[in-house]
Amino acid sequence: MKNYLSYCLELCKQKNKGIMKILSFFTRNGKNKEVSEKHLKNLFELAHVDGHFDSREEKLLEIIAKREKIGSDIIKKFASETNGQEMQIPDEEELKFNQFFDLVKMMLADEYIHVLEMDLIRSWGERFGYNKKHLDELIDSIAENIKVGHDANDTIQRVRWMFK
Protein backbone atom coordinates (compact mmCIF):
# COMPACT_ATOMS: atom_id res chain seq x y z
CA MET A 1 0.00 0.00 0.00
CA LYS A 2 1.41 3.35 -1.02
CA ASN A 3 1.78 5.91 1.70
CA TYR A 4 -0.28 9.05 1.36
CA LEU A 5 2.61 11.30 0.35
CA SER A 6 3.52 8.96 -2.51
CA TYR A 7 -0.12 8.97 -3.54
CA CYS A 8 -0.13 12.79 -3.62
CA LEU A 9 3.06 12.93 -5.67
CA GLU A 10 1.69 10.37 -8.15
CA LEU A 11 -1.57 12.29 -8.42
CA CYS A 12 0.41 15.45 -9.14
CA LYS A 13 2.20 13.75 -12.00
CA GLN A 14 -1.04 12.35 -13.39
CA LYS A 15 -2.90 15.63 -13.31
CA ASN A 16 0.19 17.69 -14.18
CA LYS A 17 -0.81 20.40 -11.73
CA GLY A 18 2.24 20.39 -9.44
CA ILE A 19 2.59 19.45 -5.83
CA MET A 20 1.52 22.84 -4.49
CA LYS A 21 -1.92 22.38 -6.04
CA ILE A 22 -2.36 18.98 -4.42
CA LEU A 23 -1.15 20.33 -1.10
CA SER A 24 -3.45 23.36 -1.26
CA PHE A 25 -5.36 21.98 1.70
CA PHE A 26 -2.48 23.22 3.85
CA THR A 27 -3.24 26.85 2.98
CA ARG A 28 -3.36 29.20 5.91
CA ASN A 29 -4.27 32.67 4.73
CA GLY A 30 -2.69 35.49 6.67
CA LYS A 31 -0.75 33.38 9.13
CA ASN A 32 2.51 34.96 10.24
CA LYS A 33 5.93 33.31 10.42
CA GLU A 34 5.85 32.82 14.21
CA VAL A 35 2.58 30.90 14.05
CA SER A 36 3.90 28.85 11.11
CA GLU A 37 7.07 27.98 13.00
CA LYS A 38 5.12 26.95 16.10
CA HIS A 39 2.86 24.77 13.96
CA LEU A 40 5.91 23.12 12.38
CA LYS A 41 7.35 22.61 15.87
CA ASN A 42 4.15 20.82 16.89
CA LEU A 43 4.34 18.62 13.80
CA PHE A 44 8.01 17.91 14.57
CA GLU A 45 7.14 16.94 18.15
CA LEU A 46 4.42 14.60 16.93
CA ALA A 47 6.77 12.98 14.41
CA HIS A 48 9.25 12.23 17.21
CA VAL A 49 6.90 11.19 20.01
CA ASP A 50 7.14 7.50 19.06
CA GLY A 51 10.95 7.59 19.25
CA HIS A 52 11.36 7.16 15.49
CA PHE A 53 11.65 9.92 12.89
CA ASP A 54 10.69 8.34 9.57
CA SER A 55 11.95 9.75 6.26
CA ARG A 56 8.31 10.19 5.15
CA GLU A 57 7.65 12.33 8.22
CA GLU A 58 10.74 14.40 7.44
CA LYS A 59 9.63 14.86 3.82
CA LEU A 60 6.17 16.01 4.92
CA LEU A 61 7.76 18.53 7.32
CA GLU A 62 9.95 19.85 4.50
CA ILE A 63 6.95 20.21 2.19
CA ILE A 64 4.98 22.11 4.84
CA ALA A 65 8.00 24.31 5.66
CA LYS A 66 8.33 25.16 1.97
CA ARG A 67 4.62 25.94 1.71
CA GLU A 68 4.91 28.21 4.73
CA LYS A 69 7.94 29.91 3.13
CA ILE A 70 10.20 28.81 5.97
CA GLY A 71 13.62 27.35 5.21
CA SER A 72 13.98 23.61 5.71
CA ASP A 73 16.85 24.36 8.10
CA ILE A 74 14.12 25.05 10.68
CA ILE A 75 13.82 21.26 11.10
CA LYS A 76 17.50 21.08 12.11
CA LYS A 77 16.87 23.91 14.56
CA PHE A 78 14.02 21.96 16.16
CA ALA A 79 16.25 18.90 16.49
CA SER A 80 18.84 20.93 18.42
CA GLU A 81 16.31 22.45 20.81
CA THR A 82 15.60 20.55 23.99
CA ASN A 83 12.82 22.61 25.54
CA GLY A 84 9.26 22.46 24.31
CA GLN A 85 7.21 25.50 23.47
CA GLU A 86 3.60 26.09 24.43
CA MET A 87 1.27 25.29 21.58
CA GLN A 88 -0.28 28.38 20.02
CA ILE A 89 -3.88 27.65 19.11
CA PRO A 90 -5.47 29.89 16.48
CA ASP A 91 -8.76 31.62 17.23
CA GLU A 92 -10.14 31.18 13.72
CA GLU A 93 -12.06 27.89 13.44
CA GLU A 94 -10.90 27.09 9.90
CA LEU A 95 -7.24 27.75 10.69
CA LYS A 96 -7.54 25.68 13.87
CA PHE A 97 -9.03 22.78 11.89
CA ASN A 98 -6.33 23.06 9.19
CA GLN A 99 -3.63 22.75 11.85
CA PHE A 100 -5.37 19.79 13.50
CA PHE A 101 -5.74 18.20 10.04
CA ASP A 102 -1.96 18.60 9.54
CA LEU A 103 -1.31 16.96 12.90
CA VAL A 104 -3.45 13.94 12.00
CA LYS A 105 -1.72 13.79 8.62
CA MET A 106 1.68 13.75 10.33
CA MET A 107 0.51 10.94 12.61
CA LEU A 108 -0.35 8.91 9.48
CA ALA A 109 2.81 9.79 7.52
CA ASP A 110 4.84 6.72 8.49
CA GLU A 111 1.83 4.40 8.15
CA TYR A 112 2.19 3.37 11.79
CA ILE A 113 0.20 5.00 14.58
CA HIS A 114 2.06 4.70 17.87
CA VAL A 115 0.00 4.91 21.07
CA LEU A 116 2.01 7.99 22.14
CA GLU A 117 1.14 9.74 18.86
CA MET A 118 -2.56 9.05 19.41
CA ASP A 119 -2.34 10.26 23.02
CA LEU A 120 -0.66 13.48 21.89
CA ILE A 121 -3.25 14.03 19.13
CA ARG A 122 -6.07 13.54 21.66
CA SER A 123 -4.42 15.98 24.07
CA TRP A 124 -4.06 18.58 21.34
CA GLY A 125 -7.63 18.00 20.19
CA GLU A 126 -8.84 18.83 23.69
CA ARG A 127 -6.64 21.94 23.81
CA PHE A 128 -8.05 22.96 20.42
CA GLY A 129 -11.45 22.88 22.10
CA TYR A 130 -12.88 19.88 20.27
CA ASN A 131 -15.54 17.94 22.15
CA LYS A 132 -13.88 15.11 24.07
CA LYS A 133 -16.97 12.95 23.52
CA HIS A 134 -16.46 13.04 19.72
CA LEU A 135 -12.65 13.36 19.62
CA ASP A 136 -11.78 9.78 18.64
CA GLU A 137 -14.48 9.83 15.99
CA LEU A 138 -13.19 13.19 14.71
CA ILE A 139 -9.63 11.87 14.48
CA ASP A 140 -10.81 8.69 12.72
CA SER A 141 -12.94 10.71 10.28
CA ILE A 142 -10.08 13.04 9.44
CA ALA A 143 -7.77 10.05 8.93
CA GLU A 144 -10.26 8.35 6.61
CA ASN A 145 -10.73 11.56 4.61
CA ILE A 146 -6.95 11.91 4.25
CA LYS A 147 -6.63 8.31 3.08
CA VAL A 148 -9.17 8.83 0.29
CA GLY A 149 -7.57 12.08 -0.83
CA HIS A 150 -9.88 14.71 0.64
CA ASP A 151 -8.32 17.98 1.68
CA ALA A 152 -8.99 19.96 4.86
CA ASN A 153 -11.68 22.08 3.18
CA ASP A 154 -13.67 19.02 2.09
CA THR A 155 -13.13 17.28 5.41
CA ILE A 156 -14.26 20.16 7.61
CA GLN A 157 -17.66 20.09 5.91
CA ARG A 158 -18.03 16.39 6.73
CA VAL A 159 -16.97 16.60 10.38
CA ARG A 160 -18.14 20.02 11.55
CA TRP A 161 -20.95 18.49 13.64
CA MET A 162 -18.32 16.84 15.87
CA PHE A 163 -16.86 20.17 17.01
CA LYS A 164 -19.52 20.88 19.62
C-alpha positions as CSV (number, residue, x, y, z in Angstrom):
1,M,0.0,0.0,0.0
2,K,1.4,3.3,-1.0
3,N,1.8,5.9,1.7
4,Y,-0.3,9.0,1.4
5,L,2.6,11.3,0.3
6,S,3.5,9.0,-2.5
7,Y,-0.1,9.0,-3.5
8,C,-0.1,12.8,-3.6
9,L,3.1,12.9,-5.7
10,E,1.7,10.4,-8.1
11,L,-1.6,12.3,-8.4
12,C,0.4,15.5,-9.1
13,K,2.2,13.7,-12.0
14,Q,-1.0,12.4,-13.4
15,K,-2.9,15.6,-13.3
16,N,0.2,17.7,-14.2
17,K,-0.8,20.4,-11.7
18,G,2.2,20.4,-9.4
19,I,2.6,19.5,-5.8
20,M,1.5,22.8,-4.5
21,K,-1.9,22.4,-6.0
22,I,-2.4,19.0,-4.4
23,L,-1.2,20.3,-1.1
24,S,-3.4,23.4,-1.3
25,F,-5.4,22.0,1.7
26,F,-2.5,23.2,3.8
27,T,-3.2,26.9,3.0
28,R,-3.4,29.2,5.9
29,N,-4.3,32.7,4.7
30,G,-2.7,35.5,6.7
31,K,-0.7,33.4,9.1
32,N,2.5,35.0,10.2
33,K,5.9,33.3,10.4
34,E,5.9,32.8,14.2
35,V,2.6,30.9,14.0
36,S,3.9,28.9,11.1
37,E,7.1,28.0,13.0
38,K,5.1,27.0,16.1
39,H,2.9,24.8,14.0
40,L,5.9,23.1,12.4
41,K,7.4,22.6,15.9
42,N,4.1,20.8,16.9
43,L,4.3,18.6,13.8
44,F,8.0,17.9,14.6
45,E,7.1,16.9,18.1
46,L,4.4,14.6,16.9
47,A,6.8,13.0,14.4
48,H,9.2,12.2,17.2
49,V,6.9,11.2,20.0
50,D,7.1,7.5,19.1
51,G,10.9,7.6,19.2
52,H,11.4,7.2,15.5
53,F,11.6,9.9,12.9
54,D,10.7,8.3,9.6
55,S,11.9,9.8,6.3
56,R,8.3,10.2,5.2
57,E,7.7,12.3,8.2
58,E,10.7,14.4,7.4
59,K,9.6,14.9,3.8
60,L,6.2,16.0,4.9
61,L,7.8,18.5,7.3
62,E,10.0,19.8,4.5
63,I,6.9,20.2,2.2
64,I,5.0,22.1,4.8
65,A,8.0,24.3,5.7
66,K,8.3,25.2,2.0
67,R,4.6,25.9,1.7
68,E,4.9,28.2,4.7
69,K,7.9,29.9,3.1
70,I,10.2,28.8,6.0
71,G,13.6,27.4,5.2
72,S,14.0,23.6,5.7
73,D,16.9,24.4,8.1
74,I,14.1,25.0,10.7
75,I,13.8,21.3,11.1
76,K,17.5,21.1,12.1
77,K,16.9,23.9,14.6
78,F,14.0,22.0,16.2
79,A,16.3,18.9,16.5
80,S,18.8,20.9,18.4
81,E,16.3,22.4,20.8
82,T,15.6,20.5,24.0
83,N,12.8,22.6,25.5
84,G,9.3,22.5,24.3
85,Q,7.2,25.5,23.5
86,E,3.6,26.1,24.4
87,M,1.3,25.3,21.6
88,Q,-0.3,28.4,20.0
89,I,-3.9,27.6,19.1
90,P,-5.5,29.9,16.5
91,D,-8.8,31.6,17.2
92,E,-10.1,31.2,13.7
93,E,-12.1,27.9,13.4
94,E,-10.9,27.1,9.9
95,L,-7.2,27.7,10.7
96,K,-7.5,25.7,13.9
97,F,-9.0,22.8,11.9
98,N,-6.3,23.1,9.2
99,Q,-3.6,22.7,11.9
100,F,-5.4,19.8,13.5
101,F,-5.7,18.2,10.0
102,D,-2.0,18.6,9.5
103,L,-1.3,17.0,12.9
104,V,-3.4,13.9,12.0
105,K,-1.7,13.8,8.6
106,M,1.7,13.7,10.3
107,M,0.5,10.9,12.6
108,L,-0.4,8.9,9.5
109,A,2.8,9.8,7.5
110,D,4.8,6.7,8.5
111,E,1.8,4.4,8.1
112,Y,2.2,3.4,11.8
113,I,0.2,5.0,14.6
114,H,2.1,4.7,17.9
115,V,0.0,4.9,21.1
116,L,2.0,8.0,22.1
117,E,1.1,9.7,18.9
118,M,-2.6,9.0,19.4
119,D,-2.3,10.3,23.0
120,L,-0.7,13.5,21.9
121,I,-3.3,14.0,19.1
122,R,-6.1,13.5,21.7
123,S,-4.4,16.0,24.1
124,W,-4.1,18.6,21.3
125,G,-7.6,18.0,20.2
126,E,-8.8,18.8,23.7
127,R,-6.6,21.9,23.8
128,F,-8.1,23.0,20.4
129,G,-11.5,22.9,22.1
130,Y,-12.9,19.9,20.3
131,N,-15.5,17.9,22.1
132,K,-13.9,15.1,24.1
133,K,-17.0,12.9,23.5
134,H,-16.5,13.0,19.7
135,L,-12.7,13.4,19.6
136,D,-11.8,9.8,18.6
137,E,-14.5,9.8,16.0
138,L,-13.2,13.2,14.7
139,I,-9.6,11.9,14.5
140,D,-10.8,8.7,12.7
141,S,-12.9,10.7,10.3
142,I,-10.1,13.0,9.4
143,A,-7.8,10.1,8.9
144,E,-10.3,8.3,6.6
145,N,-10.7,11.6,4.6
146,I,-7.0,11.9,4.3
147,K,-6.6,8.3,3.1
148,V,-9.2,8.8,0.3
149,G,-7.6,12.1,-0.8
150,H,-9.9,14.7,0.6
151,D,-8.3,18.0,1.7
152,A,-9.0,20.0,4.9
153,N,-11.7,22.1,3.2
154,D,-13.7,19.0,2.1
155,T,-13.1,17.3,5.4
156,I,-14.3,20.2,7.6
157,Q,-17.7,20.1,5.9
158,R,-18.0,16.4,6.7
159,V,-17.0,16.6,10.4
160,R,-18.1,20.0,11.6
161,W,-20.9,18.5,13.6
162,M,-18.3,16.8,15.9
163,F,-16.9,20.2,17.0
164,K,-19.5,20.9,19.6
